[in-house]
Amino acid sequence: MLSLGTETPEIGRLATAIPFRPVVRAQRGSMIQVAHIITGLGTGGAESMLLKLLSHTDRRRFSSRVYSLIGSSSAIADRIKALGVPVTSFSMTREVPDPRAIVRLGRQLRASGADIVQTWMYHADLVGSVASKLAMTGAPIVWNIRQGNLDRELNRPRTLALIRLCARLSAWIPDTIICCSSDARRVHSSIGYCDAKIRVIGNGFDTDIFRPDPAARRAVRAELGIPDHATVIGLVARFDPQKDHRTFFGAAARLADRRPHVHFVLCGNGITPDNSQLAEWIDTAGLRDVCHLLGERTDVPRLLTALDIASLSSRGEGFPNVLGEAMACGVPCVATNVGDSAVIVGDTGRVVPPRDPAALAEGWEELLALDRAGLADLGARARRRVVERFSIGAVVESYEQAYEEIVSRARAAV
């Protein structure tokens, strides 16, 4: 991930590189300017939530800009730009720190007159805070935390060091820390994040985009050569140790012994036939003829409609988007008990221990024991749960209310 490094003497001179200009800030009762700073705009939970937030924010009350530290060339970046939201990239690399980019970011934050600096993920939390403080924007800083597992074996040592640094800074830099789940709050509070500043706002789902679509279901299956009557289990997740594809394929091998005609559809960054590790697991499980590796896709709502069961095999999550998205499509889920998975799924699917292929396979078996009508009824209940509890509208309102409260406090203190 992006690193600030330890040998960056230029950081000490950054403040003098940012010329002082009067900050143009909104007055009480006027539109709130929000500067969103994110590590990158690839496909992921934080990036997707930012896109959804921007898509549904009330533009009569909030004006937004997005600053991407690593790059802005991606499908999500294009969709943000299509909303009319400016996106600026600073083209930082993942390993080499660039103090000049921090200077540029600070200048732009100051010139924008941002009322709030909202940062997304650890690297942006730190870089955005440094840039805003050095530029003396005076804007309250809001951190956004998306992760619920800080195990050493699943996270790089450099990332864990950054998280520990942010924990030490959390008492005095951010005005508010938004966590996407109660579990993420618990984990971060336990390592020193200032719990008094943490506010939990879960993810929300657009149930007009993610919805049942029988025509799309038939079309996707036809494209993949899957019979319409076949059972399909899917996993939408990038190739990453946190997502634990090895457990997924271990469970798939167990299920295939009893149900040899089940198909498995997977997509995400790195989920391609030329991934040698995936190929090894698939061949070991004897699943080559029933596994479909689709890579990164932009038509996830359409793909989800083709599933009978959506799965999550992760070892760590915050508030996994894919569960709510699948449920909104009328697809019941079997998920590992990580992050807020159990809160999302409720009684509309199954939640099993992580790192346990046998338990995951058993969860699938329990749902497949239902007849077609029973599985469809479970899917309908799953969609109702998302509509009633996790609508994007309610989540965006929570963000907007938080921003208004933070800005009101800041203006009152002037």
VEXKEGU-250230 format. One record per residue (C-alpha): x, y, z. Coordinates in Angstrom, 1 decimal, m for minus. Example, Ala and Ser with C-alpha at 12.3 -4.5 7.8 and 13.67 -1.06 7.14 Angstrom:
<nodes>
<node><east>12.3</east><north>m4.5</north><up>7.8</up></node>
<node><east>13.7</east><north>m1.1</north><up>7.1</up></node>
</nodes>
This chain:
<nodes>
<node><east>0.0</east><north>0.0</north><up>0.0</up></node>
<node><east>0.9</east><north>3.6</north><up>m0.2</up></node>
<node><east>3.7</east><north>4.5</north><up>2.3</up></node>
<node><east>4.7</east><north>7.8</north><up>3.8</up></node>
<node><east>8.1</east><north>6.2</north><up>4.6</up></node>
<node><east>10.4</east><north>7.2</north><up>7.4</up></node>
<node><east>13.1</east><north>9.1</north><up>5.5</up></node>
<node><east>11.1</east><north>12.1</north><up>4.2</up></node>
<node><east>12.9</east><north>15.3</north><up>5.5</up></node>
<node><east>10.8</east><north>17.3</north><up>3.0</up></node>
<node><east>7.8</east><north>16.8</north><up>5.2</up></node>
<node><east>9.2</east><north>19.3</north><up>7.7</up></node>
<node><east>9.2</east><north>22.0</north><up>5.0</up></node>
<node><east>5.8</east><north>21.3</north><up>3.5</up></node>
<node><east>4.1</east><north>24.0</north><up>5.4</up></node>
<node><east>6.3</east><north>26.7</north><up>3.8</up></node>
<node><east>5.6</east><north>25.3</north><up>0.4</up></node>
<node><east>1.8</east><north>26.0</north><up>0.8</up></node>
<node><east>1.3</east><north>29.7</north><up>0.4</up></node>
<node><east>m1.1</east><north>31.3</north><up>2.8</up></node>
<node><east>m4.4</east><north>32.4</north><up>1.2</up></node>
<node><east>m7.7</east><north>33.3</north><up>2.9</up></node>
<node><east>m9.9</east><north>30.2</north><up>3.2</up></node>
<node><east>m13.2</east><north>30.6</north><up>1.4</up></node>
<node><east>m15.6</east><north>28.7</north><up>3.5</up></node>
<node><east>m19.4</east><north>28.4</north><up>3.4</up></node>
<node><east>m21.4</east><north>30.5</north><up>5.8</up></node>
<node><east>m23.9</east><north>29.2</north><up>8.3</up></node>
<node><east>m27.0</east><north>27.8</north><up>6.5</up></node>
<node><east>m25.2</east><north>27.6</north><up>3.1</up></node>
<node><east>m24.1</east><north>24.6</north><up>1.1</up></node>
<node><east>m21.5</east><north>22.3</north><up>2.7</up></node>
<node><east>m18.4</east><north>21.6</north><up>0.7</up></node>
<node><east>m17.1</east><north>18.1</north><up>1.3</up></node>
<node><east>m13.6</east><north>17.0</north><up>0.1</up></node>
<node><east>m13.4</east><north>13.2</north><up>m0.1</up></node>
<node><east>m9.8</east><north>11.8</north><up>0.0</up></node>
<node><east>m9.4</east><north>8.2</north><up>m0.9</up></node>
<node><east>m6.4</east><north>5.9</north><up>m1.3</up></node>
<node><east>m7.5</east><north>4.8</north><up>m4.8</up></node>
<node><east>m10.6</east><north>4.2</north><up>m6.9</up></node>
<node><east>m10.3</east><north>0.5</north><up>m7.8</up></node>
<node><east>m13.0</east><north>m1.9</north><up>m7.1</up></node>
<node><east>m13.6</east><north>m2.4</north><up>m3.4</up></node>
<node><east>m16.0</east><north>m1.8</north><up>m0.5</up></node>
<node><east>m14.8</east><north>1.7</north><up>0.4</up></node>
<node><east>m14.8</east><north>2.8</north><up>m3.2</up></node>
<node><east>m18.3</east><north>1.4</north><up>m3.8</up></node>
<node><east>m19.6</east><north>3.1</north><up>m0.7</up></node>
<node><east>m18.1</east><north>6.4</north><up>m1.8</up></node>
<node><east>m19.8</east><north>6.1</north><up>m5.2</up></node>
<node><east>m23.2</east><north>5.3</north><up>m3.6</up></node>
<node><east>m22.8</east><north>8.1</north><up>m1.2</up></node>
<node><east>m22.1</east><north>10.6</north><up>m4.0</up></node>
<node><east>m24.9</east><north>9.2</north><up>m6.1</up></node>
<node><east>m27.5</east><north>9.9</north><up>m3.5</up></node>
<node><east>m26.2</east><north>12.9</north><up>m1.6</up></node>
<node><east>m28.6</east><north>15.9</north><up>m1.7</up></node>
<node><east>m26.8</east><north>18.3</north><up>m4.0</up></node>
<node><east>m28.9</east><north>21.2</north><up>m2.8</up></node>
<node><east>m27.1</east><north>21.0</north><up>0.5</up></node>
<node><east>m23.8</east><north>19.3</north><up>m0.2</up></node>
<node><east>m21.1</east><north>19.9</north><up>m2.9</up></node>
<node><east>m18.4</east><north>17.2</north><up>m3.3</up></node>
<node><east>m15.0</east><north>16.8</north><up>m4.8</up></node>
<node><east>m12.9</east><north>13.5</north><up>m4.8</up></node>
<node><east>m9.1</east><north>13.3</north><up>m4.5</up></node>
<node><east>m7.5</east><north>10.0</north><up>m5.3</up></node>
<node><east>m4.0</east><north>9.5</north><up>m4.0</up></node>
<node><east>m3.0</east><north>6.6</north><up>m6.2</up></node>
<node><east>m4.9</east><north>7.2</north><up>m9.5</up></node>
<node><east>m8.3</east><north>8.0</north><up>m11.0</up></node>
<node><east>m8.4</east><north>5.7</north><up>m14.0</up></node>
<node><east>m11.1</east><north>3.1</north><up>m13.2</up></node>
<node><east>m14.7</east><north>2.2</north><up>m13.8</up></node>
<node><east>m15.7</east><north>3.7</north><up>m10.4</up></node>
<node><east>m13.8</east><north>6.9</north><up>m11.2</up></node>
<node><east>m15.6</east><north>7.2</north><up>m14.5</up></node>
<node><east>m19.0</east><north>6.7</north><up>m12.7</up></node>
<node><east>m18.1</east><north>9.4</north><up>m10.1</up></node>
<node><east>m17.2</east><north>11.8</north><up>m12.9</up></node>
<node><east>m20.4</east><north>11.0</north><up>m14.7</up></node>
<node><east>m22.3</east><north>12.3</north><up>m11.6</up></node>
<node><east>m20.6</east><north>15.7</north><up>m12.2</up></node>
<node><east>m18.3</east><north>15.3</north><up>m9.2</up></node>
<node><east>m14.7</east><north>16.4</north><up>m10.0</up></node>
<node><east>m12.0</east><north>13.8</north><up>m9.5</up></node>
<node><east>m8.4</east><north>14.7</north><up>m9.0</up></node>
<node><east>m5.6</east><north>12.2</north><up>m9.0</up></node>
<node><east>m2.2</east><north>12.7</north><up>m7.4</up></node>
<node><east>m0.6</east><north>9.6</north><up>m9.0</up></node>
<node><east>1.3</east><north>8.5</north><up>m5.9</up></node>
<node><east>2.9</east><north>5.1</north><up>m6.1</up></node>
<node><east>2.2</east><north>2.4</north><up>m3.6</up></node>
<node><east>5.7</east><north>2.2</north><up>m2.2</up></node>
<node><east>7.5</east><north>5.6</north><up>m2.8</up></node>
<node><east>6.3</east><north>8.6</north><up>m0.8</up></node>
<node><east>6.0</east><north>11.9</north><up>m2.7</up></node>
<node><east>5.9</east><north>14.9</north><up>m0.4</up></node>
<node><east>5.2</east><north>17.1</north><up>m3.5</up></node>
<node><east>1.8</east><north>15.3</north><up>m3.9</up></node>
<node><east>1.0</east><north>16.2</north><up>m0.3</up></node>
<node><east>1.8</east><north>19.8</north><up>m1.0</up></node>
<node><east>m0.5</east><north>19.8</north><up>m4.1</up></node>
<node><east>m3.3</east><north>18.1</north><up>m2.1</up></node>
<node><east>m3.0</east><north>20.7</north><up>0.7</up></node>
<node><east>m3.1</east><north>23.6</north><up>m1.8</up></node>
<node><east>m6.2</east><north>22.2</north><up>m3.5</up></node>
<node><east>m8.0</east><north>21.6</north><up>m0.2</up></node>
<node><east>m7.3</east><north>25.1</north><up>0.9</up></node>
<node><east>m8.4</east><north>26.6</north><up>m2.4</up></node>
<node><east>m11.6</east><north>24.6</north><up>m2.4</up></node>
<node><east>m12.8</east><north>26.1</north><up>0.8</up></node>
<node><east>m13.8</east><north>22.6</north><up>2.1</up></node>
<node><east>m16.0</east><north>22.6</north><up>5.1</up></node>
<node><east>m15.2</east><north>18.9</north><up>5.8</up></node>
<node><east>m12.3</east><north>16.7</north><up>4.8</up></node>
<node><east>m13.6</east><north>13.2</north><up>4.7</up></node>
<node><east>m10.9</east><north>10.6</north><up>4.3</up></node>
<node><east>m11.4</east><north>6.9</north><up>3.3</up></node>
<node><east>m9.1</east><north>4.1</north><up>4.5</up></node>
<node><east>m5.9</east><north>4.3</north><up>6.6</up></node>
<node><east>m3.4</east><north>5.8</north><up>4.1</up></node>
<node><east>m5.9</east><north>8.5</north><up>3.1</up></node>
<node><east>m6.7</east><north>9.1</north><up>6.7</up></node>
<node><east>m3.0</east><north>9.9</north><up>7.4</up></node>
<node><east>m2.1</east><north>11.6</north><up>4.1</up></node>
<node><east>m5.3</east><north>13.7</north><up>4.0</up></node>
<node><east>m4.8</east><north>14.8</north><up>7.6</up></node>
<node><east>m1.2</east><north>15.8</north><up>7.1</up></node>
<node><east>m2.1</east><north>17.8</north><up>3.9</up></node>
<node><east>m5.1</east><north>19.5</north><up>5.6</up></node>
<node><east>m3.2</east><north>20.4</north><up>8.8</up></node>
<node><east>m0.2</east><north>21.7</north><up>7.0</up></node>
<node><east>m2.4</east><north>23.8</north><up>4.6</up></node>
<node><east>m4.2</east><north>25.2</north><up>7.7</up></node>
<node><east>m7.6</east><north>24.6</north><up>6.1</up></node>
<node><east>m9.3</east><north>24.7</north><up>9.4</up></node>
<node><east>m11.8</east><north>22.1</north><up>8.2</up></node>
<node><east>m12.9</east><north>19.3</north><up>10.5</up></node>
<node><east>m11.4</east><north>16.0</north><up>9.5</up></node>
<node><east>m13.5</east><north>12.8</north><up>9.4</up></node>
<node><east>m11.8</east><north>9.4</north><up>9.1</up></node>
<node><east>m13.6</east><north>6.5</north><up>7.6</up></node>
<node><east>m12.6</east><north>3.0</north><up>8.7</up></node>
<node><east>m13.7</east><north>m0.1</north><up>6.6</up></node>
<node><east>m11.8</east><north>m3.0</north><up>8.0</up></node>
<node><east>m12.6</east><north>m5.5</north><up>10.8</up></node>
<node><east>m9.6</east><north>m7.8</north><up>10.9</up></node>
<node><east>m6.2</east><north>m6.6</north><up>11.9</up></node>
<node><east>m4.5</east><north>m10.1</north><up>12.2</up></node>
<node><east>m0.8</east><north>m10.0</north><up>11.3</up></node>
<node><east>m1.0</east><north>m12.9</north><up>8.9</up></node>
<node><east>m3.6</east><north>m11.0</north><up>6.8</up></node>
<node><east>m2.1</east><north>m7.5</north><up>6.8</up></node>
<node><east>1.2</east><north>m6.2</north><up>5.8</up></node>
<node><east>3.6</east><north>m5.1</north><up>8.6</up></node>
<node><east>3.7</east><north>m1.6</north><up>7.1</up></node>
<node><east>0.0</east><north>m1.3</north><up>7.0</up></node>
<node><east>m0.3</east><north>m2.5</north><up>10.6</up></node>
<node><east>2.4</east><north>0.1</north><up>11.6</up></node>
<node><east>0.3</east><north>2.8</north><up>9.9</up></node>
<node><east>m2.8</east><north>1.6</north><up>11.7</up></node>
<node><east>m1.0</east><north>1.8</north><up>15.1</up></node>
<node><east>0.2</east><north>5.3</north><up>14.2</up></node>
<node><east>m3.4</east><north>6.4</north><up>13.3</up></node>
<node><east>m4.6</east><north>5.0</north><up>16.6</up></node>
<node><east>m2.1</east><north>7.2</north><up>18.5</up></node>
<node><east>m3.2</east><north>10.3</north><up>16.4</up></node>
<node><east>m6.9</east><north>9.6</north><up>16.7</up></node>
<node><east>m7.4</east><north>11.5</north><up>19.9</up></node>
<node><east>m6.5</east><north>14.8</north><up>18.5</up></node>
<node><east>m6.5</east><north>14.8</north><up>14.6</up></node>
<node><east>m10.0</east><north>13.7</north><up>13.5</up></node>
<node><east>m13.2</east><north>15.3</north><up>14.7</up></node>
<node><east>m15.1</east><north>12.1</north><up>14.0</up></node>
<node><east>m14.2</east><north>8.5</north><up>13.0</up></node>
<node><east>m16.9</east><north>6.7</north><up>11.0</up></node>
<node><east>m16.8</east><north>2.9</north><up>11.2</up></node>
<node><east>m18.8</east><north>0.8</north><up>8.8</up></node>
<node><east>m19.7</east><north>m1.8</north><up>11.4</up></node>
<node><east>m19.9</east><north>m2.4</north><up>15.2</up></node>
<node><east>m17.2</east><north>m5.0</north><up>14.8</up></node>
<node><east>m14.8</east><north>m2.6</north><up>13.2</up></node>
<node><east>m15.5</east><north>m0.2</north><up>16.0</up></node>
<node><east>m14.7</east><north>m2.9</north><up>18.6</up></node>
<node><east>m11.5</east><north>m4.0</north><up>16.9</up></node>
<node><east>m10.1</east><north>m0.4</north><up>16.5</up></node>
<node><east>m11.1</east><north>0.7</north><up>20.0</up></node>
<node><east>m9.2</east><north>m2.3</north><up>21.3</up></node>
<node><east>m5.9</east><north>m1.1</north><up>19.8</up></node>
<node><east>m6.2</east><north>2.5</north><up>20.9</up></node>
<node><east>m8.5</east><north>4.4</north><up>18.5</up></node>
<node><east>m10.5</east><north>7.1</north><up>20.4</up></node>
<node><east>m13.8</east><north>5.4</north><up>21.0</up></node>
<node><east>m15.5</east><north>8.6</north><up>22.0</up></node>
<node><east>m15.1</east><north>9.9</north><up>18.5</up></node>
<node><east>m16.3</east><north>6.7</north><up>16.7</up></node>
<node><east>m19.7</east><north>6.8</north><up>15.0</up></node>
<node><east>m21.0</east><north>3.6</north><up>13.3</up></node>
<node><east>m22.7</east><north>4.1</north><up>9.9</up></node>
<node><east>m23.2</east><north>0.9</north><up>8.0</up></node>
<node><east>m23.2</east><north>0.4</north><up>4.3</up></node>
<node><east>m26.4</east><north>0.9</north><up>2.2</up></node>
<node><east>m27.7</east><north>m0.7</north><up>m0.9</up></node>
<node><east>m29.5</east><north>0.6</north><up>m4.0</up></node>
<node><east>m32.4</east><north>m1.8</north><up>m4.3</up></node>
<node><east>m33.3</east><north>m0.3</north><up>m7.7</up></node>
<node><east>m30.0</east><north>m1.4</north><up>m9.2</up></node>
<node><east>m29.7</east><north>m4.6</north><up>m7.2</up></node>
<node><east>m32.9</east><north>m6.4</north><up>m7.7</up></node>
<node><east>m34.3</east><north>m9.8</north><up>m9.0</up></node>
<node><east>m34.1</east><north>m10.0</north><up>m12.8</up></node>
<node><east>m35.3</east><north>m13.4</north><up>m14.3</up></node>
<node><east>m34.2</east><north>m12.3</north><up>m17.8</up></node>
<node><east>m30.7</east><north>m11.4</north><up>m16.7</up></node>
<node><east>m30.5</east><north>m14.7</north><up>m14.8</up></node>
<node><east>m31.3</east><north>m16.7</north><up>m17.9</up></node>
<node><east>m28.9</east><north>m14.6</north><up>m20.1</up></node>
<node><east>m25.9</east><north>m14.9</north><up>m17.7</up></node>
<node><east>m26.4</east><north>m18.7</north><up>m17.4</up></node>
<node><east>m26.6</east><north>m19.0</north><up>m21.2</up></node>
<node><east>m23.4</east><north>m17.0</north><up>m21.6</up></node>
<node><east>m21.6</east><north>m19.2</north><up>m19.2</up></node>
<node><east>m23.0</east><north>m22.5</north><up>m20.6</up></node>
<node><east>m24.8</east><north>m23.3</north><up>m17.3</up></node>
<node><east>m28.1</east><north>m25.1</north><up>m17.7</up></node>
<node><east>m31.1</east><north>m23.1</north><up>m16.3</up></node>
<node><east>m32.0</east><north>m25.9</north><up>m14.0</up></node>
<node><east>m28.5</east><north>m26.2</north><up>m12.5</up></node>
<node><east>m27.6</east><north>m25.0</north><up>m9.0</up></node>
<node><east>m25.2</east><north>m22.1</north><up>m8.9</up></node>
<node><east>m23.2</east><north>m20.9</north><up>m5.9</up></node>
<node><east>m21.2</east><north>m17.6</north><up>m6.3</up></node>
<node><east>m18.5</east><north>m15.6</north><up>m4.7</up></node>
<node><east>m17.8</east><north>m12.0</north><up>m5.5</up></node>
<node><east>m14.4</east><north>m11.1</north><up>m4.0</up></node>
<node><east>m10.9</east><north>m10.0</north><up>m5.1</up></node>
<node><east>m8.1</east><north>m12.4</north><up>m4.7</up></node>
<node><east>m6.8</east><north>m11.6</north><up>m1.3</up></node>
<node><east>m5.9</east><north>m13.6</north><up>1.9</up></node>
<node><east>m8.7</east><north>m11.9</north><up>3.7</up></node>
<node><east>m11.3</east><north>m13.3</north><up>1.3</up></node>
<node><east>m10.0</east><north>m16.9</north><up>1.9</up></node>
<node><east>m10.7</east><north>m18.5</north><up>m1.5</up></node>
<node><east>m8.9</east><north>m21.6</north><up>m0.3</up></node>
<node><east>m11.7</east><north>m22.3</north><up>2.2</up></node>
<node><east>m14.3</east><north>m21.7</north><up>m0.5</up></node>
<node><east>m12.8</east><north>m24.3</north><up>m2.8</up></node>
<node><east>m12.3</east><north>m26.7</north><up>0.1</up></node>
<node><east>m16.0</east><north>m26.4</north><up>0.8</up></node>
<node><east>m16.8</east><north>m26.7</north><up>m2.9</up></node>
<node><east>m14.9</east><north>m30.0</north><up>m3.1</up></node>
<node><east>m16.9</east><north>m31.4</north><up>m0.2</up></node>
<node><east>m20.2</east><north>m30.3</north><up>m1.8</up></node>
<node><east>m19.3</east><north>m31.6</north><up>m5.2</up></node>
<node><east>m18.8</east><north>m35.1</north><up>m3.7</up></node>
<node><east>m22.5</east><north>m35.1</north><up>m2.9</up></node>
<node><east>m23.8</east><north>m32.8</north><up>m5.6</up></node>
<node><east>m21.5</east><north>m33.1</north><up>m8.7</up></node>
<node><east>m23.6</east><north>m30.9</north><up>m10.9</up></node>
<node><east>m23.4</east><north>m27.7</north><up>m8.8</up></node>
<node><east>m21.6</east><north>m24.8</north><up>m10.7</up></node>
<node><east>m19.4</east><north>m22.2</north><up>m9.0</up></node>
<node><east>m19.2</east><north>m18.7</north><up>m10.4</up></node>
<node><east>m16.5</east><north>m16.3</north><up>m9.0</up></node>
<node><east>m15.5</east><north>m12.8</north><up>m10.0</up></node>
<node><east>m13.2</east><north>m10.1</north><up>m8.7</up></node>
<node><east>m9.8</east><north>m8.7</north><up>m9.2</up></node>
<node><east>m7.3</east><north>m11.6</north><up>m9.8</up></node>
<node><east>m10.0</east><north>m14.2</north><up>m10.2</up></node>
<node><east>m8.9</east><north>m15.4</north><up>m13.6</up></node>
<node><east>m7.9</east><north>m18.8</north><up>m15.1</up></node>
<node><east>m4.3</east><north>m17.7</north><up>m15.3</up></node>
<node><east>m4.1</east><north>m17.3</north><up>m11.5</up></node>
<node><east>m1.9</east><north>m20.3</north><up>m10.7</up></node>
<node><east>m2.9</east><north>m20.5</north><up>m7.1</up></node>
<node><east>m6.6</east><north>m20.6</north><up>m7.9</up></node>
<node><east>m5.9</east><north>m23.2</north><up>m10.7</up></node>
<node><east>m4.1</east><north>m25.4</north><up>m8.2</up></node>
<node><east>m7.0</east><north>m25.3</north><up>m5.7</up></node>
<node><east>m9.6</east><north>m25.9</north><up>m8.4</up></node>
<node><east>m7.7</east><north>m28.9</north><up>m9.8</up></node>
<node><east>m7.1</east><north>m30.4</north><up>m6.4</up></node>
<node><east>m10.9</east><north>m30.1</north><up>m5.8</up></node>
<node><east>m11.6</east><north>m31.6</north><up>m9.2</up></node>
<node><east>m13.9</east><north>m28.7</north><up>m10.1</up></node>
<node><east>m12.4</east><north>m27.5</north><up>m13.4</up></node>
<node><east>m15.5</east><north>m28.4</north><up>m15.4</up></node>
<node><east>m17.9</east><north>m26.5</north><up>m13.1</up></node>
<node><east>m15.9</east><north>m23.5</north><up>m12.1</up></node>
<node><east>m16.3</east><north>m20.2</north><up>m13.9</up></node>
<node><east>m13.6</east><north>m17.5</north><up>m13.1</up></node>
<node><east>m14.8</east><north>m14.2</north><up>m14.6</up></node>
<node><east>m12.2</east><north>m11.7</north><up>m13.4</up></node>
<node><east>m13.2</east><north>m8.1</north><up>m12.5</up></node>
<node><east>m16.6</east><north>m7.3</north><up>m13.7</up></node>
<node><east>m18.7</east><north>m4.1</north><up>m14.0</up></node>
<node><east>m22.0</east><north>m6.0</north><up>m14.2</up></node>
<node><east>m22.1</east><north>m7.5</north><up>m10.7</up></node>
<node><east>m25.9</east><north>m6.8</north><up>m10.2</up></node>
<node><east>m26.6</east><north>m8.9</north><up>m13.4</up></node>
<node><east>m24.2</east><north>m11.7</north><up>m12.3</up></node>
<node><east>m25.8</east><north>m12.0</north><up>m8.9</up></node>
<node><east>m29.2</east><north>m12.6</north><up>m10.3</up></node>
<node><east>m27.8</east><north>m15.9</north><up>m11.9</up></node>
<node><east>m27.0</east><north>m17.4</north><up>m8.5</up></node>
<node><east>m29.0</east><north>m19.7</north><up>m6.2</up></node>
<node><east>m26.8</east><north>m19.0</north><up>m3.3</up></node>
<node><east>m24.2</east><north>m16.2</north><up>m2.7</up></node>
<node><east>m21.3</east><north>m17.0</north><up>m0.4</up></node>
<node><east>m18.7</east><north>m15.2</north><up>1.7</up></node>
<node><east>m15.7</east><north>m17.2</north><up>2.8</up></node>
<node><east>m13.7</east><north>m14.3</north><up>4.3</up></node>
<node><east>m11.5</east><north>m14.4</north><up>7.4</up></node>
<node><east>m12.0</east><north>m10.7</north><up>8.0</up></node>
<node><east>m14.6</east><north>m8.0</north><up>7.0</up></node>
<node><east>m16.2</east><north>m4.9</north><up>8.2</up></node>
<node><east>m19.6</east><north>m4.6</north><up>6.7</up></node>
<node><east>m19.4</east><north>m6.8</north><up>3.5</up></node>
<node><east>m21.2</east><north>m5.1</north><up>0.7</up></node>
<node><east>m21.6</east><north>m8.3</north><up>m1.4</up></node>
<node><east>m24.0</east><north>m9.9</north><up>1.1</up></node>
<node><east>m26.5</east><north>m7.0</north><up>1.0</up></node>
<node><east>m26.2</east><north>m6.7</north><up>m2.8</up></node>
<node><east>m26.9</east><north>m10.4</north><up>m3.3</up></node>
<node><east>m29.8</east><north>m10.3</north><up>m0.8</up></node>
<node><east>m31.3</east><north>m7.3</north><up>m2.7</up></node>
<node><east>m31.2</east><north>m9.4</north><up>m5.8</up></node>
<node><east>m33.3</east><north>m12.0</north><up>m4.0</up></node>
<node><east>m30.4</east><north>m14.4</north><up>m3.5</up></node>
<node><east>m30.0</east><north>m16.0</north><up>0.0</up></node>
<node><east>m26.5</east><north>m16.1</north><up>1.5</up></node>
<node><east>m24.2</east><north>m18.4</north><up>3.4</up></node>
<node><east>m21.4</east><north>m16.3</north><up>5.0</up></node>
<node><east>m18.6</east><north>m16.7</north><up>7.5</up></node>
<node><east>m19.2</east><north>m15.0</north><up>10.8</up></node>
<node><east>m16.9</east><north>m12.0</north><up>10.3</up></node>
<node><east>m17.6</east><north>m8.3</north><up>10.7</up></node>
<node><east>m21.3</east><north>m7.6</north><up>10.6</up></node>
<node><east>m22.2</east><north>m10.6</north><up>8.4</up></node>
<node><east>m24.6</east><north>m12.0</north><up>11.0</up></node>
<node><east>m26.3</east><north>m8.6</north><up>11.3</up></node>
<node><east>m26.8</east><north>m8.4</north><up>7.6</up></node>
<node><east>m28.0</east><north>m12.0</north><up>6.9</up></node>
<node><east>m30.2</east><north>m12.3</north><up>10.0</up></node>
<node><east>m32.5</east><north>m15.3</north><up>9.6</up></node>
<node><east>m32.5</east><north>m15.2</north><up>5.8</up></node>
<node><east>m29.5</east><north>m17.4</north><up>5.3</up></node>
<node><east>m26.7</east><north>m19.2</north><up>7.2</up></node>
<node><east>m23.7</east><north>m17.8</north><up>9.1</up></node>
<node><east>m20.8</east><north>m20.3</north><up>9.7</up></node>
<node><east>m17.4</east><north>m20.1</north><up>11.4</up></node>
<node><east>m14.5</east><north>m18.8</north><up>9.2</up></node>
<node><east>m11.7</east><north>m21.0</north><up>8.0</up></node>
<node><east>m13.9</east><north>m24.1</north><up>8.2</up></node>
<node><east>m14.6</east><north>m25.6</north><up>4.8</up></node>
<node><east>m16.8</east><north>m28.3</north><up>6.3</up></node>
<node><east>m19.1</east><north>m25.8</north><up>8.0</up></node>
<node><east>m19.3</east><north>m23.7</north><up>4.8</up></node>
<node><east>m20.3</east><north>m26.7</north><up>2.8</up></node>
<node><east>m22.8</east><north>m27.7</north><up>5.4</up></node>
<node><east>m24.4</east><north>m24.2</north><up>5.2</up></node>
<node><east>m24.8</east><north>m24.6</north><up>1.5</up></node>
<node><east>m26.3</east><north>m28.1</north><up>2.0</up></node>
<node><east>m28.9</east><north>m26.7</north><up>4.4</up></node>
<node><east>m30.2</east><north>m24.2</north><up>1.9</up></node>
<node><east>m30.0</east><north>m26.6</north><up>m1.0</up></node>
<node><east>m32.2</east><north>m29.0</north><up>1.0</up></node>
<node><east>m35.0</east><north>m26.6</north><up>0.4</up></node>
<node><east>m37.1</east><north>m27.1</north><up>m2.7</up></node>
<node><east>m37.1</east><north>m24.4</north><up>m5.4</up></node>
<node><east>m40.1</east><north>m22.6</north><up>m3.8</up></node>
<node><east>m38.5</east><north>m22.7</north><up>m0.4</up></node>
<node><east>m35.2</east><north>m21.2</north><up>m1.7</up></node>
<node><east>m37.2</east><north>m18.5</north><up>m3.6</up></node>
<node><east>m39.1</east><north>m17.6</north><up>m0.5</up></node>
<node><east>m35.9</east><north>m17.3</north><up>1.5</up></node>
<node><east>m34.5</east><north>m15.0</north><up>m1.3</up></node>
<node><east>m37.6</east><north>m12.8</north><up>m1.1</up></node>
<node><east>m37.2</east><north>m12.5</north><up>2.7</up></node>
<node><east>m33.6</east><north>m11.6</north><up>2.2</up></node>
<node><east>m34.5</east><north>m8.8</north><up>m0.2</up></node>
<node><east>m37.2</east><north>m7.5</north><up>2.2</up></node>
<node><east>m34.6</east><north>m7.4</north><up>5.0</up></node>
<node><east>m32.3</east><north>m5.2</north><up>2.9</up></node>
<node><east>m35.1</east><north>m2.9</north><up>1.8</up></node>
<node><east>m36.3</east><north>m2.4</north><up>5.4</up></node>
<node><east>m33.0</east><north>m2.2</north><up>7.2</up></node>
<node><east>m30.2</east><north>m1.3</north><up>4.8</up></node>
<node><east>m31.5</east><north>1.1</north><up>2.2</up></node>
<node><east>m29.0</east><north>3.5</north><up>0.7</up></node>
<node><east>m31.3</east><north>6.4</north><up>1.4</up></node>
<node><east>m31.2</east><north>5.9</north><up>5.2</up></node>
<node><east>m27.4</east><north>5.5</north><up>5.2</up></node>
<node><east>m26.8</east><north>8.6</north><up>3.2</up></node>
<node><east>m29.1</east><north>10.5</north><up>5.6</up></node>
<node><east>m26.8</east><north>9.4</north><up>8.4</up></node>
<node><east>m23.8</east><north>10.7</north><up>6.6</up></node>
<node><east>m25.5</east><north>14.0</north><up>5.8</up></node>
<node><east>m26.7</east><north>14.4</north><up>9.4</up></node>
<node><east>m23.1</east><north>13.7</north><up>10.7</up></node>
<node><east>m21.6</east><north>16.3</north><up>8.3</up></node>
<node><east>m24.2</east><north>18.9</north><up>9.3</up></node>
<node><east>m23.5</east><north>18.3</north><up>13.0</up></node>
<node><east>m19.7</east><north>18.5</north><up>12.6</up></node>
<node><east>m19.9</east><north>21.7</north><up>10.5</up></node>
<node><east>m22.3</east><north>23.3</north><up>12.9</up></node>
<node><east>m19.9</east><north>22.6</north><up>15.8</up></node>
<node><east>m17.0</east><north>24.0</north><up>13.8</up></node>
<node><east>m18.8</east><north>27.2</north><up>12.8</up></node>
<node><east>m20.0</east><north>27.7</north><up>16.4</up></node>
<node><east>m16.4</east><north>27.5</north><up>17.6</up></node>
<node><east>m15.2</east><north>30.3</north><up>15.2</up></node>
</nodes>
